[in-house]
Amino acid sequence: MQININRDELLKPLSYVAGVVERRQTLPILSNIRLRCDEGMLELTGTDLEVEVITTIKVDGAEKGEVTIPARKFYDICRALPAQAEIRITVDGERVCIQSGKSRFMLATLPTADFPSVETGEWDLKLSLPEQDLKRLLDKTQFCMAHQDVRYYLNGLLLELKQDELRAVATDGHRMGLSEVKLGQTTNEERQVIVPRKGIQEISRFLDSRERQTELKLSRNHVQVGVEGITLTSKLIDGRFPDYTQVMPKSHRNIARMDRLLLREALSRAAILANEKHRGVRLTLGGEKMIINAHNPEQEEAQEEIAVSYSGEELEIGFNVNYVIEAINGLEGEQVELGLNDGDSSCTLQAPGEAQTRYIIMPMRL
């Protein structure tokens, strides 16, 4: 087996495949990626048994065959080579030779028969949507996912399909992000699946804002996302996502509107002196202003004041400043709207008149 390929054509697809491979593996074969060449196409595959990424690249005059090589070492070698370098990959017994110019590297291989593949079963639901729409859904919600929570179903993102709408929801128990997009097609089936954290992160790595179509497939235990030469397959989390509609306030007695960027900048400055552990800030609303206060155990204090449009009752409420800033970053437009009932209830953040993306943040006692 011999492959000749340009370094720049190989590097990005290789980065997606190598990214899914964990640095520390109990099975040596999982530290490798598989290279398979057939009919002018080079297929790269990486997996950790939970997530599998396959990328394909056109190559000229390559010999048919397959081999597995260490993912991280191969990627680091290719990345370290000069831009536009020509790379020759040759299988030599139980080793692979990588040559470029006057550089030469010999890597150990493992049997391709030992390389695992994800068994997905039949795909019972297939959707097509613009890549930028799926990217938008994930970007606006994934930062709300839990990390290593004992409630394993929170360590992922809910994808919910209802007729002509796809909704993404994530929560860590302290905050929740929700975003939805209209599909160009209607399906009679309603589905909820929980995609694990790593699967979502790896999907986000290769999605961009180009106007390409993304294929989304669902089976009983797997989800697959494919776009132009890249396919990711992930196991689903076997669990029931909480009924998120129960924590969404039906109405708000107090609504404040303000400049989104001014609020973000004020919170960022106040956060400098917030408690490093709890990250709490106090918001005081009254009249036509919001006062932001932060302090820390060193008796240091910060105070910010910004103009708001507010006609509700005067109230004080505390939040984790990081949660509020991340929610503001997930919104678009010049204005942001905060919906509140009292100082002990959750707060809803959204762009005024735009409910496609919303964030619910629980208050904290300060």
N, C-alpha and C positions, 0 to 999 in steps of 0.2 A: 504494500500500500504506500503510495506517494501522493502528497498534496502540495501544490504550489499556490500560495495565496498572499495577497497584500496585507501587511500588518494592520492598516487602518480599516480594511473591510472586515477583518477578523475580530478586532479588539472589542467593539461594543457588543456584538452578539455573545462573545466569550464572557464578557463581564456579567451579563444577565444570567448565564448558565453557572458560572463560578460563584455568583452571589448566593445561590441557594444552598451551596455546599457548606456544611458546618466545619469549622476548623478542627474541632475535636470529635472524632467519630469512634464508636465502639466497633463498627465494621469497617475494615480498611478500604473496601471497595467503594464506600460512600464518600471517601475523600477524593475519588477520581471522577472525571467526566468521561463520557463516551463520545468518540468521534466516529461517525459512520459515513462513508462516501459511496454514492451510487448515482449513476446517470447524471453526472454533472452537478450534483448537489452535495454539499457537506452539511451533515446534521450533527449538532452538538447537544448533548443531553446531560443534565445534572439533577440530582435528587437527594433528599434527606429522608425519603420514605413517606413524608407528609406532603411535600410540595415537589413537583417535577417541572422543570423548565426545558423546553426544546426550542432551539433556534436553527434556521436553515440559511445557508449562504450558497450562492452560485459559484462554482469553481470550474476552470477549464482544464481538460486533459488529466483529471485525477484518476487514479486507479481505484477500483472497487475494493472495499474492505472496511474493517472496523477495529478499533483499539480503545483501551481506557488508559488515561494518564492522569497524574496528580493535578487537580484543578488549580490550586493556589499557585503552585510552582509554574505551571504552564502560563497562567495569566500574568504572573509577575515577570516572566521572561518576555512575553509579547509586549507588555507595557513598557519595559525597559529598552526595547529596541527603538531605533530612530523612526520618526514618522515616514510613512510611505515605503518602509523597508519591505523587501520581498522575503517571504518565509517559505522554507521547504521542510515539510514534515515527512519523515520516512520511518517505517517500521523495520526494526532490525532485531529479529528474534523476540526476546522478552524485553526489549528496550525500544524507545522511540528517539530518533535523532531529529533535533530541531536546528536548522541552519539558516543563517541570514548574514550575508556578507562574509566577514571573517570570524563571525561568532558561531559557536557550535555547542549544543547542549544535549546530553544523553539523560533521558528520564526512564525510570522503571515503569513497567506496565503491570496490570492485573488482568486475569482472564475476562473477556467480554461476557462469557456465559454466566459469570457471577453478578453481572450488573443488573440491578432490579428495575422493573418497570411498574408503573402504577396501573392496577387493574380497575378500570372505571365502571365496567358494565355498560348497559345501554343508556344513551342520553335520551331522557324523556321530555326535555324542554330545551328549545333552541331559540335564541333571540339575537337580533342584530341591532346595534345602536352606535351612534357616532362616538369615536374614541374620546373626544373632548368632553362629552357628557358623562361617560363613566369616570374619567379622570376627575371631573368636577365633583361628582358624588363622593369619591374616596377622599379627595383632598380636604373636603369640608367636614368630614366626619371621623376619619381614622384616628386623629389625635385624641379623641375621647375614649378610645378603647382602653380596657383595663390591661394591666401588665402583671402576669403571674398571680392573678387573683384566685383564691380557692374556689370561687364561683366560676368554674372553667368556661361557662357559656358567655361570660363577659370579656374573655380574652380573645375577642374576635368582633366581627362586624356583621350586623344583620342586613341581609339583602331581602327585600320584600317586594314581591311582584303582585300587582293588583290591576287586572285588565290592561289599561294602556299606560301604566305608571310603574316606575321602578324607584324604590325608596331605600336609602341607606340609613341605618341607625346604629349608633355606638354609645356606650355608657360605661363608666367605671364606678357607678354608684354615687358619685359626687356631682357629676355633670353629665349632660346628654347632648349629643349632636344629631340632628336630623336633616336630611336633604333629599329632594326628590326631583325626578326628571320625567317628562312625558316621552313615551316611546312612539315611534312612527308606525306602530302596529298594535293590534289589540289581541289579547289572549284570554281565553275563557278560564284559564287555570290561575288560582291564587296560590303562591308559594312563599314560604319563609325558610331561608337557609342562613346558617352562621358560618362565615368564612374565617378561619383562624388568623390571628394577628400576622404571622409570618407570610401567609398567602397574600394578604392585603398589601403588605409592605413590598413584596416582590412584584405584584401586579403594578403598583404605583411606580416602580422603578422604570418600567418600559413604556408606560402610557405617556403621551404628550398631547398637545393641543391641536395637532394636525387634523384635517378633515378626512380621516380614514374611518372605515367601518370596523367595529369590534364584534367578534362573535362570542356570545355568552351561552354556555351549555350547562345544564344541570342534570345530574342523575341522583339516585337516592343518597349516595354518600360522597359525591364529588362535584366540584365546579370546575369549569374550564373556560379560560379567557384566551382568545387568539386574535392577533392583529399582525398582518403583513410579515410573515417569517418568524413570528414568536408565538409560542403556545405555552401557557402555564396551566397545570392541573393541580388542584389542591383537594385534600380531604376536607370534609365538612366537620364542624363540631357537632357531636351527637348530644344535643341538649335543647332545652326550651328557653328561648329568649324571654325576658320579662315583658309583661304587657306595658309597653312604654306609653301607651295612650293614657294610662292611669296617672302618670306624673305630669302630664301636660295640662297646665291650668286652662280652664274653659274661658275665663275672662280675667281682667285685671282692673282693680280700682284705681291704680295710679300708673300713669304712663309718662315717661320722660323721653324727650328726643333731643339729640345733640349731634355735634359734628363728630363723625366717627374717628377721624385721624387725631383731632384735638384730644378726645377722650383717651385714645391709645397712648399718645405721647405723655399725657398727664399721669396715667397709670404706670407707665414705664419709669417715669422719674420717681414717683412715690415708691415704687417697688425696690428702689435702691436701698431704702432704709427699712423695708419690711422685714419681719422676723424670718430668718433664713430657713427655719424648719417649717413653720406653718404658712408663711407667705400671705398673711392676712392684711387686708386694707378695709377701712371703714368708709362707706359712702353715706353722706348726709344730703338728703334732698329737701328743698324748701324754697318757695319763691321761684325765682328764675335762675337758680344756681345749684351746682353740685359741689360739695366740698369733699375732697379725698384726703384721708388721714392714714398715715402708717407710722409704726414705731417698732423698736426692737429692744431686746434685753439690756442693751448698752445705754438706754434712756435717750436714744437719738430719735428724732421725729421728722416727718415730712408732711407738708400740707400743700394741696393743689386746689385751685378753684376754677371751674369752667362754667360758662353760660349754658343753660338748658331751657327747653320749652317744657314747662311742667306746671300743672294746675292742681295736682293732688295734695294729699295731706303731708305734713312734714314727717319724714321717717329716717331712721338710721338702719343700715344693714351692713353686715360684714361678708367679704368674699375672699377666696384665694385669688390673689391678683393674677397669677399665671393663667388660671382658668378664664378669667374675663378677657385678658389680652389675646389669648388663643382664639376665643370666640369672635372677638372683633376682627381678627385677621382672617377668619373664615367668611366674614360678610363682605359685601360689596356696596358701592354707592357712597355718597357723601355723608349721609345721616345714619345713625343707629338708634333703635328704639328699645328702651328697657321697660318691660311690663312687670309691675310689682303689685302685691296685695298688702303686705306688711313686712316688718323687719325679721319675721321668723319663717317666711315662706319663700319658695323658689322664685327666681327671676328668669324671665324670658328675654333673650336678645334676638333681634332680627332687624332687617332693613325695613323701614316704614312701608307698609302696604305690600310687602313681599314675603310671603310665608313659605316659599319653597325651601328656604334654609332657616332653621331655628336652633337655638341653643337654650337649654334649661340648666341653670346653675343653682345648686343648693347653697344656702347661706351658712356662714360659720360664726360661732360665738367668739367675740374678741374681748 
